[in-house]
Amino acid sequence: MDYKANYEKWLNFEGLDASLKNELKSMDESTKEDAFYKNIEFGTAGMRGLLGAGTNRMNIYMIRKANVGFAKWILEQPDGANRGVAISYDNRHMSYIFANESAKVLAGFGIKTYLMESLRPTPELSFAVRYFKCAGGIMITASHNPAEYNGYKVYDDTGCQLIPEWADQVTKYVNEVEDELTVKVPSSDEAFDYINWVGEEVDKAYYDAVKTCEINPGLDKSDFKIVYSPQHGADNWPVRTVLRDLGYDLVPVLCQCAPDPDYTNTKSPNPEVPSSYEEAIKVAKKVDADVIAITDPDGDRLGVVAKHNGEYVLMSGNQSAAVYLEYILSQLKKQGKLPSNAVMYNTIVTSDLGELVARSYGVDVEKTLTGFKFIGDKIRKYEKTGEKQFIFGYEESYGCVVKPFVRDKDAVQAVLLAAECGNFYKKQGKDLIDVLNELYAKHGTFKESQIALAKAGVEGAKRIQEIMATLRADHPTQIGDYKVTLAEDYQESKRSDGTTIDLPKSNVLKYYLEDGSWIAARPSGTEPKCKFYFSIKGKDADDAAAKTEKLQKAMMALIGE
Ligand SMILES: O=P(O)(O)OC[C@H]1O[C@H](O)[C@H](O)[C@@H](O)[C@@H]1O
């Protein structure tokens, strides 16, 4: 794509939004190139990018173009126009405008929509697709990314994000739109008959469904306190309503409750970032809370902090999920409700601890590529065949689902689960870190960590490709002090021992070391980053930490970073 010609086309387009035109005029050459060298693409979780002018940016024109593609796909689904599309959005800049515009573009194709009257989280959108029996769904959000981003997640009729096969069909239709600047959009009056504003009814149904996720509904809720922050995002009402109704003593981080596109009172809205917990920890110390829960802007990720020996200890997505699993499986077993064909899902870059916990209860484990859509897809397949029964799904990136009435990560379910685990174990004289330590003692100590190399712009994208290509061309046989016993290349679907990997192709490399540790590398599909995952086994926590430091250095040296 000739970025200069595209830039000129946008600059000279008469009807262009005035603020975008001003932005175009002030762009330097490298920004122009980054904004116009390609069309914004579908990645791990839909389309995501910086807000602003350009074909590689999120703006009203690229939203219109994407919706034309999605509309054509919806029209191919049985009774698609009439079943319609549920649409929701979070607190981000332009989220409401993009959602409203999406509904209008779909109306132009005769497609009915169910548009949320105000912000609602991603899991509730997934729920709404199923509740209204829609042919698909749209969520306007950039999830956990910084405030400068927005995005467009698309869903099928089961409430699962489109798997690559279907996303490719949408992309094909999107690419057929020759000029994003001249897409026809009906006026609000013309679209009126197609748009149904929804809210309270679906809220109630969703909250009621979440409440059924309690494993021990009769549990005494006294003498347990949870501090909660929605990080200025969409989970404020859902989480607080559900936990209040169930009798939990929830203390909100009030300065982070109001929806705010600039995330004014938090350093980061992403639970993967330790500074995002700062305000919540201050509140927790004041009220002496047992557990802290923070959710991301679109309410699908949950980060947990546990009070342990008087300190507030951050838990990774891998750690909290292993504890949830232990709780769910031990309790279901005790109640005689653990199915013999139960299956748990996680991904190829998720720690082995969860798998060991699941297998210790006789639960089968299936691994997918990164992206919750692959977990949703598995649920759909087994639901049809009845072969296996879903018990839990999670990723290392702080997302899980307890019950499949939602087919994406659901942090409302997850906060309830974290609260129930914290409360249950407290009544047994333990906290969540004690339980984690018990799991380490039983299954081995793992330390998971990640290095995410930020590589922005055209040059950054090239560098990421170069890193992956260099590793792929000559797989390391030794990393630091350890021999690589097996290399997996998911792009080539091959292992170094000659066996085949039975997953869709993806740009991921994974190296298993002789001591039971592994290291994986992949470009992020949601941010301009190259991610390295370290799952390091140690004799104890100190040993695992020391080994991690060495292996991280060795890996970076290997790629020249
Ligand atoms: O590593 P990335 O491609 O950036 O994706 C990281 C995560 O992003 C989003 O939260 C997706 O919903 C997850 O499924 C994914 O694991």
The ligand as an SDF file (V2000), in Angstrom:
LIG
                    3D

 16 16  0  0  0  0  0  0  0  0999 V2000
   -0.7380  -11.6310   23.6470 O   0  0  0  0  0  0  0  0  0  0  0  0
   -1.7860  -10.8830   22.8970 P   0  0  0  0  0  0  0  0  0  0  0  0
   -1.9430  -11.3400   21.4860 O   0  0  0  0  0  0  0  0  0  0  0  0
   -1.6040   -9.4140   23.0410 O   0  0  0  0  0  0  0  0  0  0  0  0
   -3.1370  -11.2580   23.6040 O   0  0  0  0  0  0  0  0  0  0  0  0
   -3.2660  -11.2000   24.9990 C   0  0  0  0  0  0  0  0  0  0  0  0
   -4.7150  -11.3270   25.3660 C   0  0  0  0  0  0  0  0  0  0  0  0
   -5.4010  -10.2640   24.7680 O   0  0  0  0  0  0  0  0  0  0  0  0
   -6.7920  -10.2090   24.9680 C   0  0  0  0  0  0  0  0  0  0  0  0
   -7.0620   -9.9980   26.3050 O   0  0  0  0  0  0  0  0  0  0  0  0
   -7.4280  -11.4810   24.4760 C   0  0  0  0  0  0  0  0  0  0  0  0
   -8.8140  -11.4670   24.7350 O   0  0  0  0  0  0  0  0  0  0  0  0
   -6.7930  -12.6630   25.1480 C   0  0  0  0  0  0  0  0  0  0  0  0
   -7.3660  -13.8400   24.6860 O   0  0  0  0  0  0  0  0  0  0  0  0
   -5.3110  -12.6460   24.9250 C   0  0  0  0  0  0  0  0  0  0  0  0
   -4.7000  -13.6670   25.6460 O   0  0  0  0  0  0  0  0  0  0  0  0
  1  2  2  0
  2  3  1  0
  2  4  1  0
  2  5  1  0
  5  6  1  0
  6  7  1  0
  7  8  1  0
  7 15  1  0
  8  9  1  0
  9 10  1  0
  9 11  1  0
 11 12  1  0
 11 13  1  0
 13 14  1  0
 13 15  1  0
 15 16  1  0
M  END
$$$$
